[in-house]
Amino acid sequence: MRSKSSVLTSPADLAARRAELEAAQRPGARVLVCATGCRALGSLDVRAAFDEAVASAGLKERVQVVAVGCHGLCAKAPARSS
């Protein structure tokens, strides 16, 4: 990876830097847990369980558990996507 003070001199340099930054931020997987209306049905407990499972499996660097807003899929819960 380049140092923070590197000068970008071409569009290719910019594209390469963007790819580096995106790769550094992108986990191997993301688990999205509703943290709005689904709280009433225990979604915060579900998130805590995912956080614990990810940590105990040593996957914190590869899996990100994210609290999100409503996706309007309550009638189809639990929902998942690949």
N, CA and C atoms as a LAMMPS dump frame, in Angstrom:
ITEM: TIMESTEP
0
ITEM: NUMBER OF ATOMS
246
ITEM: BOX BOUNDS ff ff ff
-5.0000000000000000e+02 5.0000000000000000e+02
-5.0000000000000000e+02 5.0000000000000000e+02
-5.0000000000000000e+02 5.0000000000000000e+02
ITEM: ATOMS id mol type element x y z
1 1 1 N 0.844 -1.177 0
2 1 2 C 0 0 0
3 1 3 C 0.884 1.232 0
4 2 1 N 0.416 2.256 -0.621
5 2 2 C 1.158 3.515 -0.68
6 2 3 C 1.085 4.244 0.638
7 3 1 N 2.036 5.143 0.838
8 3 2 C 1.953 5.997 2.012
9 3 3 C 0.882 7.046 1.784
10 4 1 N 0.39 7.636 2.862
11 4 2 C -0.678 8.62 2.754
12 4 3 C -0.248 9.858 1.985
13 5 1 N 1.038 10.109 1.927
14 5 2 C 1.511 11.314 1.256
15 5 3 C 1.851 11.081 -0.216
16 6 1 N 1.572 9.893 -0.747
17 6 2 C 1.86 9.618 -2.147
18 6 3 C 1.071 10.546 -3.054
19 7 1 N 1.704 10.964 -4.128
20 7 2 C 1.056 11.831 -5.097
21 7 3 C 0.473 10.97 -6.212
22 8 1 N -0.775 11.22 -6.526
23 8 2 C -1.425 10.513 -7.617
24 8 3 C -1.162 11.308 -8.889
25 9 1 N -0.621 10.637 -9.883
26 9 2 C -0.225 11.358 -11.096
27 9 3 C -1.011 10.96 -12.341
28 10 1 N -1.951 10.018 -12.18
29 10 2 C -2.703 9.582 -13.355
30 10 3 C -4.034 8.98 -12.915
31 11 1 N -4.951 8.849 -13.841
32 11 2 C -6.21 8.176 -13.509
33 11 3 C -5.983 6.728 -13.043
34 12 1 N -4.981 6.087 -13.577
35 12 2 C -4.67 4.714 -13.158
36 12 3 C -4.215 4.687 -11.701
37 13 1 N -3.418 5.678 -11.284
38 13 2 C -3.004 5.779 -9.881
39 13 3 C -4.218 5.952 -8.98
40 14 1 N -5.151 6.793 -9.405
41 14 2 C -6.363 7.026 -8.632
42 14 3 C -7.195 5.75 -8.525
43 15 1 N -7.347 5.046 -9.615
44 15 2 C -8.116 3.804 -9.605
45 15 3 C -7.467 2.765 -8.696
46 16 1 N -6.152 2.678 -8.739
47 16 2 C -5.436 1.729 -7.891
48 16 3 C -5.605 2.084 -6.416
49 17 1 N -5.525 3.362 -6.117
50 17 2 C -5.68 3.804 -4.722
51 17 3 C -7.101 3.532 -4.235
52 18 1 N -8.074 3.782 -5.09
53 18 2 C -9.461 3.509 -4.721
54 18 3 C -9.647 2.026 -4.416
55 19 1 N -9.09 1.172 -5.25
56 19 2 C -9.199 -0.274 -5.037
57 19 3 C -8.561 -0.686 -3.712
58 20 1 N -7.417 -0.09 -3.383
59 20 2 C -6.747 -0.386 -2.104
60 20 3 C -7.627 0.003 -0.925
61 21 1 N -8.209 1.187 -0.988
62 21 2 C -9.047 1.661 0.11
63 21 3 C -10.315 0.831 0.252
64 22 1 N -10.931 0.473 -0.866
65 22 2 C -12.133 -0.353 -0.811
66 22 3 C -11.832 -1.733 -0.242
67 23 1 N -10.707 -2.31 -0.626
68 23 2 C -10.335 -3.638 -0.13
69 23 3 C -10.067 -3.599 1.369
70 24 1 N -9.501 -2.518 1.844
71 24 2 C -9.201 -2.388 3.263
72 24 3 C -10.474 -2.246 4.093
73 25 1 N -11.527 -1.723 3.521
74 25 2 C -12.772 -1.499 4.249
75 25 3 C -13.771 -2.636 4.1
76 26 1 N -13.621 -3.448 3.102
77 26 2 C -14.601 -4.471 2.79
78 26 3 C -14.345 -5.74 3.6
79 27 1 N -15.294 -6.127 4.457
80 27 2 C -15.135 -7.399 5.163
81 27 3 C -15.476 -8.546 4.224
82 28 1 N -15.197 -9.756 4.635
83 28 2 C -15.523 -10.909 3.82
84 28 3 C -17.02 -11.119 3.722
85 29 1 N -17.75 -10.74 4.766
86 29 2 C -19.198 -10.904 4.782
87 29 3 C -19.806 -9.838 5.682
88 30 1 N -21.054 -9.512 5.401
89 30 2 C -21.788 -8.57 6.246
90 30 3 C -23.098 -9.206 6.664
91 31 1 N -23.401 -9.117 7.951
92 31 2 C -24.675 -9.585 8.481
93 31 3 C -25.468 -8.333 8.844
94 32 1 N -26.605 -8.14 8.19
95 32 2 C -27.441 -6.968 8.433
96 32 3 C -28.584 -7.359 9.357
97 33 1 N -28.678 -6.657 10.488
98 33 2 C -29.716 -6.944 11.476
99 33 3 C -30.547 -5.684 11.679
100 34 1 N -31.85 -5.796 11.483
101 34 2 C -32.741 -4.654 11.661
102 34 3 C -32.656 -4.157 13.101
103 35 1 N -32.521 -2.852 13.251
104 35 2 C -32.436 -2.259 14.59
105 35 3 C -33.528 -1.215 14.798
106 36 1 N -34.588 -1.304 14.001
107 36 2 C -35.69 -0.35 14.167
108 36 3 C -36.905 -1.109 14.716
109 37 1 N -37.897 -1.336 13.916
110 37 2 C -39.112 -1.984 14.371
111 37 3 C -38.913 -3.398 14.895
112 38 1 N -37.939 -4.088 14.398
113 38 2 C -37.699 -5.472 14.819
114 38 3 C -37.144 -5.576 16.241
115 39 1 N -36.81 -4.459 16.848
116 39 2 C -36.371 -4.484 18.247
117 39 3 C -37.419 -5.155 19.123
118 40 1 N -38.686 -4.911 18.808
119 40 2 C -39.776 -5.479 19.602
120 40 3 C -39.765 -7.004 19.569
121 41 1 N -39.164 -7.576 18.548
122 41 2 C -39.096 -9.033 18.417
123 41 3 C -37.716 -9.579 18.761
124 42 1 N -36.856 -8.746 19.349
125 42 2 C -35.569 -9.23 19.842
126 42 3 C -34.403 -9.086 18.894
127 43 1 N -34.47 -8.178 17.952
128 43 2 C -33.377 -8.069 16.982
129 43 3 C -32.053 -7.66 17.627
130 44 1 N -32.108 -6.895 18.709
131 44 2 C -30.848 -6.508 19.364
132 44 3 C -30.183 -7.718 20.012
133 45 1 N -30.995 -8.653 20.506
134 45 2 C -30.435 -9.901 21.042
135 45 3 C -29.823 -10.735 19.921
136 46 1 N -30.469 -10.726 18.758
137 46 2 C -29.937 -11.442 17.595
138 46 3 C -28.593 -10.839 17.198
139 47 1 N -28.525 -9.514 17.153
140 47 2 C -27.265 -8.864 16.803
141 47 3 C -26.175 -9.219 17.815
142 48 1 N -26.502 -9.178 19.092
143 48 2 C -25.522 -9.516 20.127
144 48 3 C -25.035 -10.957 19.958
145 49 1 N -25.958 -11.86 19.613
146 49 2 C -25.572 -13.26 19.399
147 49 3 C -24.644 -13.398 18.195
148 50 1 N -24.942 -12.674 17.118
149 50 2 C -24.051 -12.695 15.951
150 50 3 C -22.678 -12.134 16.315
151 51 1 N -22.658 -10.998 17.021
152 51 2 C -21.382 -10.401 17.431
153 51 3 C -20.55 -11.389 18.235
154 52 1 N -21.194 -12.064 19.179
155 52 2 C -20.499 -13.033 20.026
156 52 3 C -19.985 -14.223 19.214
157 53 1 N -20.826 -14.733 18.318
158 53 2 C -20.434 -15.883 17.499
159 53 3 C -19.273 -15.532 16.574
160 54 1 N -19.324 -14.356 15.975
161 54 2 C -18.251 -13.917 15.082
162 54 3 C -16.946 -13.777 15.863
163 55 1 N -17.02 -13.16 17.033
164 55 2 C -15.818 -12.974 17.852
165 55 3 C -15.254 -14.314 18.325
166 56 1 N -16.127 -15.2 18.804
167 56 2 C -15.63 -16.487 19.325
168 56 3 C -15.048 -17.37 18.222
169 57 1 N -15.492 -17.155 16.991
170 57 2 C -14.951 -17.916 15.86
171 57 3 C -13.685 -17.263 15.301
172 58 1 N -13.298 -16.121 15.871
173 58 2 C -12.104 -15.433 15.383
174 58 3 C -12.281 -14.815 14.007
175 59 1 N -13.493 -14.371 13.698
176 59 2 C -13.786 -13.865 12.358
177 59 3 C -14.038 -12.361 12.303
178 60 1 N -13.672 -11.635 13.346
179 60 2 C -13.96 -10.199 13.382
180 60 3 C -13.339 -9.426 12.228
181 61 1 N -12.259 -9.917 11.682
182 61 2 C -11.611 -9.248 10.548
183 61 3 C -12.305 -9.558 9.228
184 62 1 N -13.12 -10.61 9.206
185 62 2 C -13.742 -11.034 7.945
186 62 3 C -15.245 -10.876 7.903
187 63 1 N -15.884 -10.724 9.071
188 63 2 C -17.343 -10.63 9.125
189 63 3 C -17.733 -9.37 9.888
190 64 1 N -18.622 -8.605 9.305
191 64 2 C -19.098 -7.376 9.918
192 64 3 C -20.588 -7.523 10.223
193 65 1 N -20.968 -7.296 11.483
194 65 2 C -22.373 -7.33 11.885
195 65 3 C -22.834 -5.882 11.978
196 66 1 N -23.879 -5.541 11.206
197 66 2 C -24.301 -4.149 11.074
198 66 3 C -25.77 -3.991 11.441
199 67 1 N -26.056 -3.037 12.332
200 67 2 C -27.442 -2.685 12.632
201 67 3 C -27.924 -1.765 11.516
202 68 1 N -29.082 -2.084 10.949
203 68 2 C -29.609 -1.31 9.824
204 68 3 C -31.051 -0.902 10.093
205 69 1 N -31.547 -0.015 9.264
206 69 2 C -32.941 0.389 9.328
207 69 3 C -33.834 -0.639 8.663
208 70 1 N -35.114 -0.357 8.7
209 70 2 C -36.113 -1.282 8.179
210 70 3 C -35.988 -1.449 6.667
211 71 1 N -36.052 -2.704 6.23
212 71 2 C -36.066 -3.014 4.8
213 71 3 C -37.466 -3.388 4.345
214 72 1 N -38.426 -3.362 5.265
215 72 2 C -39.808 -3.668 4.911
216 72 3 C -40.068 -5.138 4.643
217 73 1 N -39.262 -6.009 5.192
218 73 2 C -39.397 -7.445 4.934
219 73 3 C -39.909 -8.202 6.163
220 74 1 N -40.562 -7.525 7.077
221 74 2 C -40.973 -8.137 8.341
222 74 3 C -41.805 -9.398 8.137
223 75 1 N -42.689 -9.389 7.17
224 75 2 C -43.56 -10.544 6.941
225 75 3 C -42.783 -11.756 6.434
226 76 1 N -41.571 -11.541 5.96
227 76 2 C -40.771 -12.642 5.435
228 76 3 C -39.63 -13.024 6.376
229 77 1 N -39.627 -12.499 7.57
230 77 2 C -38.534 -12.745 8.51
231 77 3 C -38.516 -14.199 8.936
232 78 1 N -37.381 -14.759 9.28
233 78 2 C -36.077 -14.101 9.091
234 78 3 C -35.669 -14.116 7.629
235 79 1 N -35.107 -13.019 7.19
236 79 2 C -34.688 -12.887 5.799
237 79 3 C -33.176 -12.902 5.72
238 80 1 N -32.664 -13.387 4.622
239 80 2 C -31.221 -13.359 4.398
240 80 3 C -30.969 -13.177 2.914
241 81 1 N -29.787 -12.662 2.601
242 81 2 C -29.396 -12.555 1.202
243 81 3 C -27.939 -12.913 1.082
244 82 1 N -27.533 -13.326 -0.091
245 82 2 C -26.141 -13.728 -0.304
246 82 3 C -25.342 -12.59 -0.845
